[in-house]
Amino acid sequence: MKSFVAKVEEGVKGEDGKPSVGPVYRNILSEKGFPPRDSDITTTWDIFSKSVEKFPGYKMLGWRQIVDEKVGPYMWKTYKEVSEEVLQIGSALRAAGAELGCRVGIYGANCPQWIIAMEACAAHTLICVPLYDTLGPGAVDYIVDHAEIDFVFVQNTKIEGLLEPDCKSAKRLKAIVSFTILSEEQRIKASEIEVKAYSWLDFLHLGQEKPEEINPPKPSNVCTIMYTSGTSGEPKGVVLTHEAAATCVIGMDLCLDQFEDKMTHDDVYLSFLPLAHILDRANEEYFFRKGASVGYYHGDLNALRDDIQELKPTFLAGVPRVFERIHEGIRKALQELNPRRRLIFYALYK
């Protein structure tokens, strides 16, 4: 059985009223000090841009279209296609007035546009600030003001929340960009508070018309500010540099390299944990590093089983409640099988 820890200090028995101290252990990889960093990867832009060079035709981001309330099969954008949109969205941000170090909010469920907006920020050394309303009423309003956000990419179903009178900080915004379409009513509401509003296609066209050279970040530049509820009071913003985010991905690479089953560009990740949390973002960055694919759930956690059956992911990150729901779904499906097929299943499972 492989050991993943190494003892680097022996324990000390307590004497003369001093308490005992147990032995010190480290991950086996850092037994004699931290392993060397990968010099090729120092920022999140390095992760993305190098994978675009290595895996241009591989599937990168997948989603399911909903037509007439019916969920269709997964559709995909390749690394090259995503890169083209990233460059256009980044150019549009610059054309709309985004300067180096500007804060850009992203507000909505996991989807390809979320990642494209995030990578566009990295391309021009802009700071990505995820917004989410699970921190309680007024959290979005608070974060927009506290992080001094100038631009927001937003899911079309959440635009109304930004344009309501209760969201006083929306007036500080220079522009709102919808993940998809924008209604005329929403455009009017935005103009009333002197905020420019764009649909996704509008913004892509702006980037095509006014292309800008990328301005990639340095390792010490701030990559993202992730807000968490903390223990009390208002949400707290955790400031992460590009070096921190890149080092996390390199660490995952080193750790997983210890196992026989290697991660490759054939792996597929089902993303449903919020991208506003660091766990899902780190997982997706790692998959991009490998040239692998990320497919997004279609927005209904109760129908996650359907997304799993359609996507056939090789990797799934979740929380106990979600795994219990998946287990319960499998158990119910087994009860519906005829006895002979159920016996075959259990024999194969064993």
C-alpha positions in Angstrom: 0.0 0.0 0.0 1.5 3.3 -1.1 2.3 5.9 1.6 1.6 9.5 0.8 3.2 11.0 3.9 6.7 11.2 5.4 7.7 11.7 9.0 10.1 14.7 9.1 10.3 15.2 12.9 9.9 12.7 15.8 7.5 13.4 18.7 8.7 14.8 22.0 7.5 13.4 25.3 6.3 16.1 27.7 8.4 16.8 30.8 8.3 19.2 33.8 4.7 20.2 33.1 5.3 20.8 29.3 2.8 18.9 27.1 3.9 16.2 24.7 4.3 17.1 21.0 3.5 14.6 18.4 5.6 13.8 15.3 5.5 16.1 12.2 4.4 14.7 8.9 4.5 16.1 5.4 3.3 15.1 2.0 5.8 12.6 0.5 6.5 15.1 -2.3 7.8 17.7 0.1 9.8 15.4 2.5 13.0 17.3 1.7 11.5 20.7 1.0 9.0 22.0 -1.5 9.2 20.5 -5.0 10.4 22.9 -7.8 7.8 25.0 -9.5 6.9 24.5 -13.2 8.7 27.5 -14.8 6.3 27.4 -17.8 3.2 28.1 -15.7 3.3 31.2 -13.6 -0.2 32.7 -14.3 -3.6 31.4 -15.2 -3.2 33.0 -18.6 -0.2 30.7 -19.1 -2.4 27.7 -18.3 -5.0 28.6 -20.9 -2.8 30.0 -23.7 -0.4 27.1 -23.6 -3.3 24.6 -23.8 -4.7 26.5 -26.8 -1.4 26.0 -28.5 -1.1 22.3 -27.7 -4.8 21.2 -28.0 -6.5 23.7 -30.4 -9.0 21.1 -31.9 -9.9 19.3 -28.6 -13.2 19.9 -26.9 -13.0 22.4 -24.1 -16.4 23.7 -23.0 -19.7 21.9 -23.3 -23.3 22.9 -22.6 -26.8 21.6 -23.2 -29.2 23.8 -25.2 -32.8 24.0 -23.9 -35.3 24.3 -26.8 -39.1 24.4 -26.1 -38.3 23.4 -22.5 -36.5 20.2 -23.7 -32.9 19.7 -22.8 -30.8 18.7 -25.8 -27.4 16.8 -26.1 -24.1 18.4 -25.2 -22.7 20.9 -27.7 -19.0 21.9 -27.6 -16.5 24.7 -28.2 -12.9 23.7 -28.9 -9.9 25.3 -27.3 -9.3 27.4 -30.5 -13.0 28.5 -30.7 -12.9 29.5 -27.0 -9.6 31.4 -27.5 -11.1 33.4 -30.4 -14.1 34.5 -28.2 -11.8 35.2 -25.3 -9.7 37.6 -27.5 -12.9 39.3 -28.7 -14.4 39.7 -25.3 -11.1 41.0 -23.9 -10.9 43.6 -26.7 -14.5 44.6 -26.1 -13.7 45.2 -22.4 -10.8 47.4 -23.3 -12.9 49.3 -25.9 -15.6 49.8 -23.2 -13.0 51.5 -20.9 -11.5 48.7 -18.8 -7.9 49.6 -17.7 -5.2 47.5 -16.1 -6.3 46.2 -12.7 -9.9 47.0 -13.3 -12.4 44.8 -11.4 -14.9 42.7 -13.5 -17.8 40.9 -11.9 -19.2 37.6 -13.1 -22.7 36.8 -11.9 -24.6 33.6 -12.8 -24.6 29.8 -13.1 -21.7 27.9 -14.5 -21.6 28.1 -18.3 -19.0 28.6 -21.1 -19.6 32.4 -21.0 -18.4 32.4 -17.4 -15.1 30.9 -18.3 -14.7 33.0 -21.4 -15.2 36.2 -19.4 -12.7 34.9 -16.8 -10.0 34.2 -19.4 -10.7 37.5 -21.0 -9.9 39.2 -17.7 -6.6 37.2 -17.5 -5.6 38.2 -21.0 -5.7 41.9 -20.1 -4.6 41.8 -16.4 -8.1 42.6 -15.2 -9.3 41.3 -11.8 -12.2 38.7 -11.9 -14.7 39.0 -9.0 -17.3 36.3 -8.8 -20.8 37.5 -7.6 -23.3 35.2 -6.0 -26.4 35.8 -4.0 -26.2 32.8 -1.7 -24.4 34.9 0.9 -27.8 36.6 1.8 -29.8 39.5 0.7 -27.8 42.5 -0.5 -24.6 40.5 -1.0 -24.3 41.4 -4.7 -25.0 45.0 -4.0 -22.3 45.0 -1.2 -19.7 43.2 -3.3 -20.1 45.4 -6.4 -19.4 48.4 -4.1 -16.8 46.9 -1.8 -14.7 45.4 -4.7 -15.2 48.6 -6.8 -16.5 46.7 -9.8 -16.8 48.5 -13.1 -18.1 45.8 -15.4 -20.4 42.8 -14.8 -21.0 39.7 -17.0 -24.4 38.4 -15.9 -26.8 35.6 -16.6 -29.9 37.0 -18.3 -32.2 35.7 -15.5 -30.2 37.7 -12.9 -30.0 41.0 -14.7 -33.2 42.3 -13.0 -31.6 41.9 -9.6 -28.8 44.3 -10.7 -31.2 46.8 -12.1 -33.6 46.9 -9.2 -33.7 50.1 -7.0 -32.5 48.1 -4.0 -29.1 47.5 -5.8 -27.8 51.0 -5.2 -24.2 50.2 -6.2 -25.2 49.3 -9.8 -25.0 53.0 -10.6 -21.2 52.8 -10.3 -21.0 50.2 -13.2 -19.8 51.3 -16.7 -21.4 48.3 -18.5 -23.5 45.1 -18.0 -23.0 42.2 -20.5 -25.6 39.5 -20.6 -24.4 35.9 -21.0 -27.0 35.5 -23.8 -29.7 38.0 -24.9 -30.9 41.3 -23.5 -34.6 42.5 -23.6 -35.5 46.0 -24.6 -36.9 46.6 -21.1 -33.6 45.7 -19.6 -31.7 48.0 -21.9 -34.1 50.9 -20.9 -33.6 50.1 -17.2 -29.8 50.2 -17.6 -29.9 53.4 -19.6 -32.0 55.0 -16.8 -29.1 54.5 -14.4 -26.6 55.5 -17.1 -25.1 52.0 -17.5 -24.4 50.6 -21.0 -26.0 47.2 -21.6 -24.8 44.6 -24.1 -26.0 41.2 -25.2 -23.2 38.6 -25.6 -23.3 39.0 -29.4 -23.2 42.8 -29.1 -20.0 42.6 -27.0 -18.4 40.0 -29.4 -19.1 42.4 -32.3 -17.6 45.3 -30.4 -14.4 43.2 -29.8 -14.3 42.3 -33.5 -14.6 45.9 -34.6 -12.0 47.2 -32.1 -9.3 44.5 -31.6 -6.7 45.1 -28.9 -3.4 43.5 -28.2 -3.5 41.3 -25.1 -1.7 42.5 -21.9 -1.0 39.3 -20.0 -0.5 39.4 -16.2 2.7 38.9 -14.1 2.7 36.3 -11.4 2.3 39.0 -8.7 -0.7 40.6 -10.3 -4.1 40.0 -8.6 -6.0 37.3 -10.4 -9.3 37.2 -8.5 -11.1 38.4 -5.4 -13.4 35.6 -4.1 -15.9 36.6 -1.5 -16.9 34.3 1.3 -19.4 34.7 4.2 -16.7 34.3 6.8 -18.0 33.8 10.3 -19.9 37.0 10.9 -20.6 40.4 9.4 -20.3 41.3 5.7 -18.8 39.0 3.1 -15.0 38.9 3.1 -13.0 39.3 -0.1 -10.1 36.8 -0.5 -7.4 38.3 -2.8 -5.6 35.6 -4.9 -2.6 36.4 -7.2 -2.0 34.6 -10.5 1.0 32.9 -8.9 -1.3 31.5 -6.1 -3.8 30.1 -8.6 -1.1 28.7 -11.0 0.7 27.1 -8.1 -2.5 25.4 -6.9 -2.9 23.8 -10.4 0.8 22.7 -10.4 0.3 21.2 -7.0 -2.7 19.2 -8.2 -0.6 18.0 -11.1 2.2 16.8 -8.8 -0.2 15.2 -6.4 -2.2 13.3 -9.0 0.9 12.2 -10.8 1.6 9.8 -7.9 -1.4 7.7 -9.0 -1.3 5.0 -11.7 -4.4 6.4 -13.4 -3.2 9.5 -15.2 -5.3 12.5 -16.2 -5.3 13.2 -20.0 -7.0 15.2 -22.6 -9.6 12.4 -22.9 -10.9 13.2 -19.4 -14.3 14.9 -18.9 -15.4 17.0 -15.9 -19.0 17.7 -15.0 -19.1 21.2 -13.5 -22.0 22.1 -11.2 -20.4 23.3 -8.0 -20.4 27.2 -8.1 -17.6 28.8 -10.0 -17.8 31.5 -7.4 -16.0 29.1 -5.1 -12.4 28.3 -5.5 -12.9 24.5 -5.6 -14.7 24.3 -8.9 -12.4 27.0 -10.5 -9.3 25.1 -9.4 -10.7 21.9 -10.9 -11.5 23.5 -14.2 -8.1 25.2 -14.4 -6.5 21.8 -13.9 -8.6 20.3 -16.7 -7.6 23.1 -19.0 -4.0 22.5 -18.1 -4.5 18.9 -19.4 -6.4 19.9 -22.6 -9.4 18.0 -21.1 -13.1 18.8 -21.4 -15.5 20.5 -19.0 -19.2 20.1 -19.5 -21.7 22.2 -17.5 -24.9 21.0 -15.9 -28.0 22.5 -17.4 -29.0 24.3 -14.3 -31.2 21.9 -12.4 -29.5 20.0 -9.6 -32.5 17.6 -9.3 -31.8 16.5 -12.9 -28.1 16.0 -12.4 -28.4 12.3 -13.1 -29.6 13.1 -16.6 -26.5 15.3 -17.2 -24.3 12.5 -15.9 -25.9 10.0 -18.3 -25.5 12.4 -21.2 -22.0 13.7 -20.5 -20.5 10.4 -19.1 -17.9 12.3 -17.0 -14.7 10.7 -15.9 -14.4 13.1 -12.9 -17.0 14.5 -10.5 -16.5 16.9 -7.6 -19.3 17.4 -5.2 -20.5 17.5 -1.6 -22.1 14.7 0.4 -25.6 15.9 -0.2 -25.1 15.6 -4.0 -23.4 12.2 -3.8 -26.3 10.9 -1.6 -28.8 12.1 -4.2 -26.9 10.3 -7.0 -26.7 7.1 -4.8 -30.4 7.3 -4.2 -31.1 7.7 -7.9 -29.0 4.6 -8.7 -30.7 2.7 -5.9 -34.2 3.6 -7.2 -33.2 2.7 -10.8 -32.0 -0.8 -9.5 -35.4 -1.4 -7.9 -37.1 -0.8 -11.2 -35.0 -3.5 -12.9 -36.3 -7.1 -13.3 -34.7 -9.5 -10.7 -32.4 -11.2 -13.3 -30.9 -7.8 -14.5 -30.5 -6.7 -10.9 -28.5 -9.9 -10.1 -26.3 -9.3 -13.1 -25.7 -5.7 -11.9 -24.6 -6.7 -8.4 -22.4 -9.5 -9.8 -20.6 -6.9 -12.1 -20.5 -4.3 -9.3 -18.8 -6.8 -7.0 
